[in-house]
Amino acid sequence: MFWYHSTTKHSYNSVRTNPNRLSWEDQPSTYKNYPEHYKKRKLDLEKEEENFLYHIAGLTAKKSYPSGEYYLRINPSAGALYPNELYFQTRGVEGIEDGIYHYEVLSSSLTLLQRITDDEGLEPYFGYKTAMKGYLFLVSAIYYRSSWKYKNRAFRYCLLDAGHLLGSIEASALLKSNVVEMRYDIDREKLNLMFGFEDREWMLAGCSMAIPIEDQDVSPIEFSLPYVDGSRTFEPNPLIEQAYHETMHLESCKREVKAPEFTYYTEKLQETLFKRRSQRGFQEGAITKGQFNYIMESVHQPVLSDCDEEVSVYVVINRVLDMPLGLYKEGEYLKYGDFARKAGYLSLEQYSLSMQGAVAFFLTSKAKNYQALYQKAGIIGHRLYVASLYMGIGCSGIGAYYDDEVNAFVENDEMVLYALAIGK
Ligand SMILES: Cc1cc2nc3c(=O)[nH]c(=O)nc-3n(C[C@H](O)[C@H](O)[C@H](O)COP(=O)(O)O)c2cc1C
């Protein structure tokens, strides 16, 4: 098991001996805005391409607390800390000048960071030799936004949240009937340098929604952006820095070339993405077996990727009509019984989610490429959100669980990556 993962496990004792006191006034900013002299323009949601971009990471709700107002987004995020930033290259996209952009969440704008030419672009950093028509996305993390609260465990959340953002790209691409491919084997070192991240922000993954332009070779574009602060405050976390740097280079990657198939109606999907929220607690309502099967079909679709790592999905059936209670994996029961209370306890005693929900999930992996496997867990989690909400069923991600006790329950010794619950 990767040392970082072992040293960031939660246990019944650890969460009681390391209480976390936070002052919300010190919360790092969750927005990165490039200075005004960059060329920016607001998204026009009437335009198909810009509507597509908005449905990846746009603001969709406002919450008011005594400490201030907060905005929630299309994509979920552990603790609503939103550590990730989204960048992309466009080439040959209607209505958008060819170039490299930052998606400015706060103002729903695109910031042009760098123009590209026909024979230069980001393609080689993604492993492509020819020019690619369409979008090449990059997902980064400003880890302090999350480590401010979650300390050493935050790298896990940066990766899960990044996976959700990749899942968000996948879901929004379906509005245009497009498939996307995850690209983990990107040149992180070079990209981090060119984007001026200064080790406070890191590239985690690429994602391509583009097709090759035959006979148009491209060379790697060179540029040097200045550092732009995306968290207001910052404290280095040496453990997380080491974990990132040790997992930057991938090894023995296996490609997944089989495309996923989803059966969503565009209009209903768009409404689902726009209205998506995390359910704060379930009322012990049941779901039907048909709904469960529909959701699982979406979850088990392949993820197109240049580094596909195996992630196991364990399912605790609490309330699915016509299905026996028990622990279930890939269509087979591992054990029968009522494990609702157990699932609630394992999710750091969040009983209103994993116990009162219809189904609880635990995702594990023993694969090698930590950044790729963890982000895949986030993508799977995102598919679970989208499919459940599409069916009118609630969903919540659960990043906090008792790692070793989950292992004992599912009877494996893999890394426990994520838990989720769905229900009514
Ligand atoms: C990786 C991840 C872990 C999460 N963990 C929890 C959790 O342990 N408990 C919980 O109530 N919500 C959890 N959530 C839900 C977030 O709190 C929620 O996404 C965030 O507050 C934004 O709200 P929204 O999803 O409704 O937009 C998690 C979400 C993600 C993406």
The ligand as a MOL file (V3000), in Angstrom:
LIG
                    3D

  0  0  0     0  0            999 V3000
M  V30 BEGIN CTAB
M  V30 COUNTS 31 33 0 0 0
M  V30 BEGIN ATOM
M  V30 1 C -14.9350 13.6960 -2.1740 0
M  V30 2 C -16.1640 14.1240 -1.4250 0
M  V30 3 C -16.3220 13.7640 -0.1040 0
M  V30 4 C -17.4700 14.1560 0.5980 0
M  V30 5 N -17.6330 13.7380 1.9000 0
M  V30 6 C -18.7740 14.0570 2.5650 0
M  V30 7 C -19.0040 13.5250 3.8760 0
M  V30 8 O -18.1830 12.7810 4.4250 0
M  V30 9 N -20.1750 13.8700 4.4790 0
M  V30 10 C -21.1010 14.6940 3.8860 0
M  V30 11 O -22.1540 14.9800 4.4910 0
M  V30 12 N -20.8980 15.2020 2.6340 0
M  V30 13 C -19.7700 14.8890 1.9680 0
M  V30 14 N -19.5740 15.3600 0.6720 0
M  V30 15 C -20.5450 16.2860 0.0490 0
M  V30 16 C -20.0440 17.7210 0.0990 0
M  V30 17 O -20.1710 18.2270 1.3950 0
M  V30 18 C -20.7770 18.5860 -0.9280 0
M  V30 19 O -20.4380 18.1560 -2.2110 0
M  V30 20 C -20.4640 20.0620 -0.7940 0
M  V30 21 O -20.8970 20.5790 0.4320 0
M  V30 22 C -21.1080 20.8710 -1.9140 0
M  V30 23 O -22.4930 20.6940 -1.9190 0
M  V30 24 P -23.2660 20.1180 -3.1890 0
M  V30 25 O -22.6980 18.7610 -3.4970 0
M  V30 26 O -24.7060 20.0450 -2.7540 0
M  V30 27 O -23.0540 21.0510 -4.3050 0
M  V30 28 C -18.4580 14.9610 -0.0410 0
M  V30 29 C -18.2840 15.3140 -1.3750 0
M  V30 30 C -17.1570 14.8960 -2.0720 0
M  V30 31 C -17.0210 15.2720 -3.5160 0
M  V30 END ATOM
M  V30 BEGIN BOND
M  V30 1 1 1 2
M  V30 2 1 2 3
M  V30 3 2 2 30
M  V30 4 2 3 4
M  V30 5 1 4 5
M  V30 6 1 4 28
M  V30 7 2 5 6
M  V30 8 1 6 7
M  V30 9 1 6 13
M  V30 10 2 7 8
M  V30 11 1 7 9
M  V30 12 1 9 10
M  V30 13 2 10 11
M  V30 14 1 10 12
M  V30 15 2 12 13
M  V30 16 1 13 14
M  V30 17 1 14 15
M  V30 18 1 14 28
M  V30 19 1 15 16
M  V30 20 1 16 17
M  V30 21 1 16 18
M  V30 22 1 18 19
M  V30 23 1 18 20
M  V30 24 1 20 21
M  V30 25 1 20 22
M  V30 26 1 22 23
M  V30 27 1 23 24
M  V30 28 2 24 25
M  V30 29 1 24 26
M  V30 30 1 24 27
M  V30 31 2 28 29
M  V30 32 1 29 30
M  V30 33 1 30 31
M  V30 END BOND
M  V30 END CTAB
M  END
